[in-house]
């Protein structure tokens, strides 16, 4: 089942009045981005990604030509670049949204975009109620760290009672 990330513009926040601006980005392979890479980037308004893609492909082809690589090998190398474009298209779109100060609200699983959108808004309305105007994800506290009092990993792990650690009979002992 496809996975979608939900993004909202930061200045407007994630309120009920800005739900028409929410963007659902499907994770996975994008066939049309592989076939029509530059046109797909233009269609999705990924300007910096388009410029980077064109510069990379031109430099890559010029480099292969200067090395004396044959045309068929360059074609297959370009085909590999196109496949990579298909795999990374959604990451480029998320990167562009994050550069534009959008924030990721949630991750939703659905058969298609409409199902994912319906599931997201059902969860959102349950969490906030009908009159809720803000929605944030509770990601918990920071991960446990060493040398911080009160954290689970602040003390070193205890040595086993038998004194055997791994292949050595005692810590610091001879083999």
PAZAKE-471425 format. One record per residue (C-alpha): residue number from 1; residue in one letter; y, x negated, z negated. Coordinates in Angstrom, 2 decimals, always signed. Layout:
+-----+--------+---------+---------+---------+
| num | residu |      yy |      xx |      zz |
+-----+--------+---------+---------+---------+
| NUM |      A |       Y |       X |       Z |
...
+-----+--------+---------+---------+---------+
END
This chain:
+-----+--------+---------+---------+---------+
| num | residu |      yy |      xx |      zz |
+-----+--------+---------+---------+---------+
|   1 |      X |   +0.00 |   +0.00 |   +0.00 |
|   2 |      X |   +3.44 |   -1.42 |   +0.87 |
|   3 |      X |   +5.74 |   -2.65 |   -1.88 |
|   4 |      X |   +9.49 |   -1.97 |   -1.72 |
|   5 |      X |  +12.34 |   -3.52 |   -3.67 |
|   6 |      X |  +15.29 |   -1.28 |   -4.46 |
|   7 |      X |  +18.80 |   -2.74 |   -4.31 |
|   8 |      X |  +22.17 |   -1.28 |   -5.30 |
|   9 |      X |  +25.69 |   -2.62 |   -4.83 |
|  10 |      X |  +26.94 |   -4.24 |   -8.02 |
|  11 |      X |  +30.58 |   -3.06 |   -7.95 |
|  12 |      X |  +29.59 |   +0.58 |   -7.61 |
|  13 |      X |  +26.76 |   +0.15 |  -10.09 |
|  14 |      X |  +23.59 |   +2.19 |  -10.12 |
|  15 |      X |  +25.07 |   +5.59 |  -10.78 |
|  16 |      X |  +24.16 |   +8.93 |   -9.26 |
|  17 |      X |  +27.24 |   +8.92 |   -7.02 |
|  18 |      X |  +26.12 |   +5.73 |   -5.19 |
|  19 |      X |  +22.49 |   +6.65 |   -4.51 |
|  20 |      X |  +23.16 |   +7.02 |   -0.80 |
|  21 |      X |  +23.98 |   +3.29 |   -0.71 |
|  22 |      X |  +20.67 |   +2.17 |   -2.27 |
|  23 |      X |  +18.62 |   -0.05 |   +0.04 |
|  24 |      X |  +14.82 |   -0.12 |   +0.09 |
|  25 |      X |  +13.41 |   -3.39 |   +1.48 |
|  26 |      X |   +9.73 |   -3.36 |   +2.41 |
|  27 |      X |   +7.84 |   -6.47 |   +1.47 |
|  28 |      X |   +5.33 |   -7.82 |   +3.96 |
|  29 |      X |   +5.08 |   -8.71 |   +7.63 |
|  30 |      X |   +7.72 |   -7.34 |  +10.03 |
|  31 |      X |   +6.29 |   -7.13 |  +13.55 |
|  32 |      X |   +9.63 |   -6.50 |  +15.26 |
|  33 |      X |  +11.20 |   -9.47 |  +13.48 |
|  34 |      X |   +8.46 |  -11.62 |  +14.97 |
|  35 |      X |   +8.81 |  -10.24 |  +18.51 |
|  36 |      X |  +12.61 |   -9.93 |  +18.66 |
|  37 |      X |  +13.74 |  -12.35 |  +15.91 |
|  38 |      X |  +17.45 |  -12.78 |  +16.78 |
|  39 |      X |  +17.87 |   -9.11 |  +17.74 |
|  40 |      X |  +16.17 |   -8.01 |  +14.51 |
|  41 |      X |  +18.56 |  -10.22 |  +12.54 |
|  42 |      X |  +21.52 |   -8.71 |  +14.44 |
|  43 |      X |  +20.26 |   -5.16 |  +13.89 |
|  44 |      X |  +19.98 |   -5.76 |  +10.13 |
|  45 |      X |  +23.35 |   -7.55 |  +10.02 |
|  46 |      X |  +21.92 |  -10.82 |   +8.68 |
|  47 |      X |  +24.65 |  -13.01 |  +10.15 |
|  48 |      X |  +24.06 |  -16.25 |   +8.25 |
|  49 |      X |  +20.32 |  -15.98 |   +8.74 |
|  50 |      X |  +20.91 |  -15.47 |  +12.48 |
|  51 |      X |  +23.13 |  -18.54 |  +12.73 |
|  52 |      X |  +20.59 |  -20.60 |  +10.76 |
|  53 |      X |  +17.73 |  -19.31 |  +12.89 |
|  54 |      X |  +19.49 |  -20.16 |  +16.16 |
|  55 |      X |  +20.48 |  -23.63 |  +14.96 |
|  56 |      X |  +16.97 |  -24.31 |  +13.67 |
|  57 |      X |  +15.23 |  -23.16 |  +16.85 |
|  58 |      X |  +17.61 |  -25.11 |  +19.09 |
|  59 |      X |  +17.25 |  -28.30 |  +17.02 |
|  60 |      X |  +13.48 |  -27.82 |  +16.74 |
|  61 |      X |  +13.07 |  -27.41 |  +20.51 |
|  62 |      X |  +15.41 |  -30.32 |  +21.25 |
|  63 |      X |  +13.50 |  -32.51 |  +18.80 |
|  64 |      X |  +10.15 |  -31.63 |  +20.31 |
|  65 |      X |  +11.49 |  -32.21 |  +23.84 |
|  66 |      X |  +12.89 |  -35.61 |  +22.87 |
|  67 |      X |   +9.49 |  -36.57 |  +21.48 |
|  68 |      X |   +7.96 |  -35.81 |  +24.87 |
|  69 |      X |   +5.94 |  -32.81 |  +23.74 |
|  70 |      X |   +4.73 |  -30.63 |  +26.63 |
|  71 |      X |   +6.10 |  -27.17 |  +27.37 |
|  72 |      X |   +2.94 |  -25.38 |  +26.32 |
|  73 |      X |   +2.98 |  -27.14 |  +22.94 |
|  74 |      X |   +6.64 |  -26.22 |  +22.46 |
|  75 |      X |   +5.76 |  -22.61 |  +23.30 |
|  76 |      X |   +3.03 |  -22.56 |  +20.64 |
|  77 |      X |   +5.38 |  -24.19 |  +18.13 |
|  78 |      X |   +7.96 |  -21.47 |  +18.88 |
|  79 |      X |   +5.22 |  -18.88 |  +18.44 |
|  80 |      X |   +4.48 |  -20.29 |  +14.98 |
|  81 |      X |   +8.20 |  -20.13 |  +14.12 |
|  82 |      X |   +8.23 |  -16.48 |  +15.29 |
|  83 |      X |   +5.25 |  -15.64 |  +13.08 |
|  84 |      X |   +6.98 |  -17.29 |  +10.13 |
|  85 |      X |  +10.06 |  -15.20 |  +10.92 |
|  86 |      X |   +7.90 |  -12.07 |  +10.73 |
|  87 |      X |   +6.58 |  -13.09 |   +7.33 |
|  88 |      X |   +9.95 |  -14.10 |   +5.87 |
|  89 |      X |  +12.12 |  -11.32 |   +7.32 |
|  90 |      X |  +12.14 |   -9.25 |   +4.13 |
|  91 |      X |  +12.96 |  -12.34 |   +2.04 |
|  92 |      X |  +15.92 |  -13.06 |   +4.33 |
|  93 |      X |  +17.12 |   -9.50 |   +3.89 |
|  94 |      X |  +16.83 |   -9.70 |   +0.08 |
|  95 |      X |  +18.63 |  -13.06 |   +0.12 |
|  96 |      X |  +21.48 |  -11.59 |   +2.15 |
|  97 |      X |  +21.76 |   -8.64 |   -0.25 |
|  98 |      X |  +21.85 |  -10.97 |   -3.27 |
|  99 |      X |  +24.61 |  -13.02 |   -1.62 |
| 100 |      X |  +26.57 |   -9.80 |   -1.17 |
| 101 |      X |  +26.46 |   -9.15 |   -4.93 |
| 102 |      X |  +23.77 |   -6.48 |   -4.72 |
| 103 |      X |  +21.35 |   -6.27 |   -7.60 |
| 104 |      X |  +17.69 |   -5.46 |   -7.56 |
| 105 |      X |  +16.97 |   -2.31 |   -9.54 |
| 106 |      X |  +13.26 |   -1.82 |   -9.26 |
| 107 |      X |  +10.04 |   -2.47 |   -7.39 |
| 108 |      X |   +8.27 |   +0.61 |   -6.00 |
| 109 |      X |   +4.90 |   +1.08 |   -4.30 |
| 110 |      X |   +4.55 |   +3.76 |   -1.64 |
| 111 |      X |   +2.76 |   +4.57 |   +1.61 |
| 112 |      X |   +6.07 |   +4.60 |   +3.50 |
| 113 |      X |   +9.80 |   +4.41 |   +2.82 |
| 114 |      X |  +10.12 |   +8.12 |   +2.03 |
| 115 |      X |   +7.31 |   +8.04 |   -0.53 |
| 116 |      X |   +8.74 |   +4.92 |   -2.16 |
| 117 |      X |  +12.17 |   +6.53 |   -2.32 |
| 118 |      X |  +10.75 |   +9.69 |   -3.87 |
| 119 |      X |   +8.80 |   +7.70 |   -6.50 |
| 120 |      X |  +11.83 |   +5.62 |   -7.35 |
| 121 |      X |  +14.10 |   +8.62 |   -7.88 |
| 122 |      X |  +11.43 |  +10.48 |   -9.87 |
| 123 |      X |  +11.16 |   +7.52 |  -12.26 |
| 124 |      X |  +14.91 |   +7.11 |  -12.32 |
| 125 |      X |  +15.52 |  +10.77 |  -13.22 |
| 126 |      X |  +12.81 |  +10.67 |  -15.92 |
| 127 |      X |  +14.33 |   +7.59 |  -17.50 |
| 128 |      X |  +17.93 |   +8.80 |  -17.38 |
| 129 |      X |  +17.63 |  +12.53 |  -17.49 |
| 130 |      X |  +19.66 |  +14.65 |  -15.12 |
| 131 |      X |  +23.06 |  +13.46 |  -16.37 |
| 132 |      X |  +22.20 |   +9.74 |  -16.56 |
| 133 |      X |  +24.63 |   +7.47 |  -14.79 |
| 134 |      X |  +23.24 |   +3.98 |  -15.46 |
| 135 |      X |  +19.77 |   +2.60 |  -15.04 |
| 136 |      X |  +18.62 |   -0.82 |  -16.11 |
| 137 |      X |  +15.22 |   -2.40 |  -16.26 |
| 138 |      X |  +14.01 |   -3.46 |  -19.70 |
| 139 |      X |  +12.51 |   -6.84 |  -18.98 |
| 140 |      X |  +11.94 |   -7.69 |  -22.65 |
| 141 |      X |  +13.20 |  -10.77 |  -24.43 |
| 142 |      X |  +13.23 |  -14.31 |  -23.15 |
| 143 |      X |   +9.91 |  -16.11 |  -22.74 |
| 144 |      X |   +8.66 |  -17.97 |  -25.80 |
| 145 |      X |   +9.82 |  -21.59 |  -25.99 |
| 146 |      X |   +8.88 |  -24.56 |  -28.12 |
| 147 |      X |  +11.09 |  -26.01 |  -30.86 |
| 148 |      X |  +12.91 |  -22.74 |  -31.48 |
| 149 |      X |  +12.34 |  -21.32 |  -34.98 |
| 150 |      X |  +10.72 |  -17.91 |  -34.97 |
| 151 |      X |   +9.22 |  -18.25 |  -31.49 |
| 152 |      X |   +5.42 |  -18.06 |  -31.10 |
| 153 |      X |   +5.17 |  -21.57 |  -29.60 |
| 154 |      X |   +7.53 |  -23.36 |  -32.02 |
| 155 |      X |   +4.66 |  -25.10 |  -33.89 |
| 156 |      X |   +2.01 |  -27.29 |  -32.27 |
| 157 |      X |   -1.41 |  -25.69 |  -31.89 |
| 158 |      X |   -3.80 |  -26.28 |  -34.79 |
| 159 |      X |   -6.58 |  -28.86 |  -34.43 |
| 160 |      X |  -10.08 |  -27.33 |  -34.54 |
| 161 |      X |  -11.91 |  -27.58 |  -37.86 |
| 162 |      X |  -14.79 |  -29.60 |  -36.38 |
| 163 |      X |  -12.42 |  -32.34 |  -35.26 |
| 164 |      X |  -13.76 |  -32.36 |  -31.71 |
| 165 |      X |  -11.18 |  -32.03 |  -28.96 |
| 166 |      X |  -12.53 |  -32.09 |  -25.43 |
| 167 |      X |  -14.82 |  -35.06 |  -24.84 |
| 168 |      X |  -13.56 |  -37.19 |  -27.74 |
| 169 |      X |  -15.03 |  -36.80 |  -31.26 |
| 170 |      X |  -11.70 |  -37.17 |  -33.07 |
| 171 |      X |   -8.06 |  -37.48 |  -32.09 |
| 172 |      X |   -7.13 |  -41.09 |  -31.41 |
| 173 |      X |  -10.72 |  -42.27 |  -31.90 |
| 174 |      X |  -12.66 |  -44.59 |  -29.64 |
| 175 |      X |  -14.89 |  -43.34 |  -26.89 |
+-----+--------+---------+---------+---------+
END
